């Protein structure tokens, strides 16, 4: 598999270069679907009235933030893709969950911001803490997941078109995500991600790419900005009878705000679909990435606040980098019967990680698996019933070698092992409407997982071992559709997270095979509503956790993860969008407006009578996080307005609660033009006051005042971009 994928990796740049001058596969014209309200991190201007058909029943789905126009197939005679839902269909589907979910369409952020990291996608989703570190890397936490993971990601399962981005042992990162390629992004918090077989408290994020059956399949965009940032992106697609195809490619380069943070990337995403009949479709996917990125590293609190552009000296001395090449291939087939839909498919992923840090890591990942899912929606007697059942398989191996890092070059071999992981998740969920607008929802998931390490470098002892886990995760809830624009929901659920190979292995006293899975029982209640000029949601949750994967020990200044006995994660997730003023300069139905968009997250994460740390707060996430913007939107498509990111209270970076970050508020401004047509453009200024602040931090068990744990935020930056599509 690896050699075949290596040949593919060498060829994928050819279509990427061809995309710079795309040709349409078929002549198409545009037609907008009705405006609907979705959860979104940005607020593009409304489409002119002439371009908006009358609302339909499908336009009444409820969510919490500003209005975004979602478009459908460009030719009314062209059927939409069966295997890939439209954003409108996906919104209706995701809101069947009796809990915290969000859907972010690409045009909510892509046409009005530089959209270079996952933060730009998720910025206005309450409950999600996403802060950039360097390049594409991000500190991501949903409801306090992955707080102890100082590098990349654990605790949230990432998918692209339902295909795993995380490795088979649960580790994930963000370098394989291209925000310009997404059609929309689905966020499933906690056990609401049951359909993916996700086994973590943080849930799952699914990035869905476009198809040739979508509107405006051809286009190109250019973004430039501060610190040497430049990105060129192009896409092409179309329909030919039962066939359709879509391909998008981007090339990006940046010097970075901090020294020793330069990077470049090339990314490609493509799919080809064939509709055997209106109810039978198969679709093939290819994704490829080549990323080269230097790492500036964490610094002391004083350095982060006084000289934030400087890197950690050791990162420069070792020329620390994170370079990765990836190829992912997959197939998904969908068959629709009268009341039943069946989906199944398979995938294979080849990665090569070249990662000089404290040692020179040379890891080769080969992951593969498959999935099957059945959805049956029918009436049983006088009652509607919706059954979802499926199985997900994700297996893989890591051929890992670690060498001495000699100034960024490979030295002597220091360790070598072959790590194998298997995961089989079976799930079922039933929604029974005992009255037409109230459903009782019950389901469960069973996960069988194994982790097997064969140590091939025995001079420092044999680290071989094997673990196996059998975990049940039941859930139950209620979903009440009070009216077409108002939902109330509640649920109680269990989740279980299997440790990855990266936990605890550097401390001899912590045997990785003895680390237990993290288990949580979560209680959740909330409501979401949409009215013509007001949308909002409020969700409250509490998770009682046993054996949370936490930082209780450290070695050489590095956190080593093991199980805490009991912890509590609880919080409030609130979002709102409102037209605070209308008709300022333009009256009538298509009036101008002043739109306020707010996302607020309250986090209360703490140990629960821990033998070491008592009831201390868990480190790594702010207690309060506010994101807000106020946009003037003109019916012609012009918009302008300020925004703010506010962390009003410092948070701890160690379990002993001795060292903290610093509160901050940064203000931005953006302006642009987007009327839903072929052309859009924007200018965005970030951190206008050039405030020195701490964007995120690594954690320790007990930190000294000069601990190098802090990631400085980016200084003042201005970006501009334009996009043309047809």
Secondary structure, DSSP 8 states (H G I E B T S, - for coil): -HHHHHHHHHHHHHHHHHGGG---SS-----B---EE---SS------GGG-----GGGG---SS-EE--B--SSTTS---SSS--HHHHHHHHTTSSS-EEEEEGGGTTTTS---SHHHHHTTSTTEEEEEEETTEEEEEETTTTTT--SSB-SSEEEETTEE-S-TTS-B-STT--GGGEEEEEEE-GGGGGGGT--STT-EEEEEE--TTSSS--EEEEEEETTTEEEEEEEEEEEETTEEEEEEEEEEEE--SSTT--EEEEEEEEEEEEEEETTEEEEEEEEEEEEEEE----B-HHHHHH-TT---HHHHHTT-EEEEEEEEEEEEEEEE-SSEEEEEEEEEEEEEEEEESSEEEEEEEEEEEEEEEEEEEEEETTEEEEEEEEEEEEEEEEEEEEEEEETTEEEEEEEEEEEEEEEEEEEEEEEEEEETTEEEEEEEEEEEEEEEEEE---TT----EEEEEEEEEEEEEEEEEEETTEEEEEEEEEEEE---TTSSTT-TTS-GGG---EEEEEEEEEEEEEETTEEEEEEEEEEEEES-EEEEEEETTEEEEEE-SEEEEEEEEEEEEEEEEE-SS--STT--EEEEEEEEEEEEEEESSBTTTBT-B-SSS-SEEEEEEEEEE-TTSEEEEEEEEEE-S--BSBTTS--B---EEEEEEEEEEE-SSSEEEEEEEE-TT----EEEE--BSS--TT---EEE---SEEEEEEEEE-
